[in-house]
Amino acid sequence: MPYISTKTNITIPKEKELIIKERLGKAIAILPGKSESWLMLSFEGDVSLYFQGKSDKPIAFVEVKLFGKSGNEAYNKLTSEISNILKEELSIDPGQIYVKYEEVSHWGYNGSNF
């Protein structure tokens, strides 16, 4: 049950959003036991973001929340893939991207808690 939220200070054209959605759907499988079939995504463009006191370049903040845990090697690979996707699709330099991971022990779905 992963969730990936992407916020950026630039506009995300709908066609790019759909491409990123597809690519993140494949990338989530980098984390053992995770797949697109349980993946939820959100995108926010034109957000007021500042990095190093500036907002003159494209910036992104990505949050990855997942039910359970994974390891550093998998997180490193996913961070690299997320950075590559945002660079290729939105021209955001990897040095302007933060990726936050949150491991969740309680997750509600369909009226129940896991």
Legacy VTK file of the C-alpha trace (Angstrom):
# vtk DataFile Version 3.0
C-alpha trace
ASCII
DATASET POLYDATA
POINTS 114 float
0.000 0.000 0.000
2.435 2.673 -1.110
1.577 6.313 -1.695
3.768 8.743 -3.628
3.101 12.473 -3.469
5.002 14.777 -5.816
5.071 18.540 -5.281
6.924 20.936 -7.542
7.174 24.664 -8.124
6.572 24.234 -11.867
3.484 23.397 -13.885
2.978 19.700 -14.581
1.303 19.316 -17.982
-1.360 16.586 -17.950
0.445 14.527 -20.582
3.618 14.585 -18.455
1.628 13.686 -15.339
0.297 10.589 -17.083
3.786 9.553 -18.210
5.185 10.076 -14.704
2.245 8.110 -13.276
3.081 5.169 -15.536
6.789 5.330 -14.786
6.272 5.556 -11.014
3.876 2.617 -11.302
6.733 0.529 -12.656
9.360 2.012 -10.316
7.494 1.130 -7.115
8.310 -2.544 -7.788
11.897 -1.686 -6.811
10.639 -1.982 -3.225
10.195 -5.671 -2.372
6.542 -6.669 -2.147
5.221 -3.388 -3.620
3.405 -3.014 -6.923
1.321 -0.600 -8.931
-1.838 -2.552 -8.053
-1.850 -0.903 -4.576
-0.089 2.351 -5.493
-1.811 5.687 -4.932
-0.285 8.834 -6.446
-0.832 12.562 -6.144
0.683 15.465 -8.052
0.776 19.156 -7.180
2.317 21.650 -9.546
2.877 25.379 -9.113
3.495 24.936 -5.374
5.389 27.627 -3.491
8.694 25.841 -2.806
12.101 27.252 -1.945
15.408 25.405 -1.861
18.535 27.075 -0.509
16.474 30.241 -0.161
15.554 30.372 -3.841
12.714 29.366 -6.131
14.267 30.318 -9.470
14.864 26.716 -10.620
12.536 23.730 -10.877
12.308 22.030 -7.452
10.514 18.880 -6.310
9.608 17.340 -2.968
8.522 13.720 -3.187
7.046 11.749 -0.297
6.940 7.961 -0.415
4.806 6.373 2.279
4.511 2.639 2.577
2.870 0.087 4.788
5.729 -1.852 6.353
9.428 -1.417 5.810
12.079 -1.719 3.166
15.876 -1.487 3.126
18.420 1.204 2.319
19.494 -0.447 -0.932
15.923 -0.459 -2.260
15.375 3.139 -1.094
18.602 4.208 -2.842
17.473 2.564 -6.089
13.998 4.090 -5.890
15.400 7.548 -5.105
17.629 7.275 -8.161
14.716 6.174 -10.350
12.397 8.926 -9.064
15.143 11.496 -9.707
15.682 10.142 -13.238
11.964 10.253 -13.995
11.600 13.863 -12.832
14.735 14.908 -14.685
13.648 13.271 -17.947
9.996 14.315 -17.819
10.090 17.716 -16.076
13.753 18.798 -16.430
14.218 18.936 -12.652
17.849 18.471 -11.705
18.343 15.637 -9.176
20.199 18.136 -6.965
16.907 20.029 -6.634
14.850 17.016 -5.494
14.180 15.766 -1.977
12.668 12.308 -1.511
11.248 11.492 1.917
10.412 7.938 2.980
7.925 7.127 5.685
7.356 3.594 6.917
3.846 3.198 8.328
2.843 0.425 10.720
-0.903 1.141 10.597
-2.718 1.685 7.298
-6.469 1.909 6.765
-8.175 0.677 3.634
-11.711 -0.305 2.736
-13.027 0.424 6.230
-10.358 -1.638 7.999
-6.941 -1.092 9.537
-3.930 -3.232 8.648
LINES 1 115
114 0 1 2 3 4 5 6 7 8 9 10 11 12 13 14 15 16 17 18 19 20 21 22 23 24 25 26 27 28 29 30 31 32 33 34 35 36 37 38 39 40 41 42 43 44 45 46 47 48 49 50 51 52 53 54 55 56 57 58 59 60 61 62 63 64 65 66 67 68 69 70 71 72 73 74 75 76 77 78 79 80 81 82 83 84 85 86 87 88 89 90 91 92 93 94 95 96 97 98 99 100 101 102 103 104 105 106 107 108 109 110 111 112 113
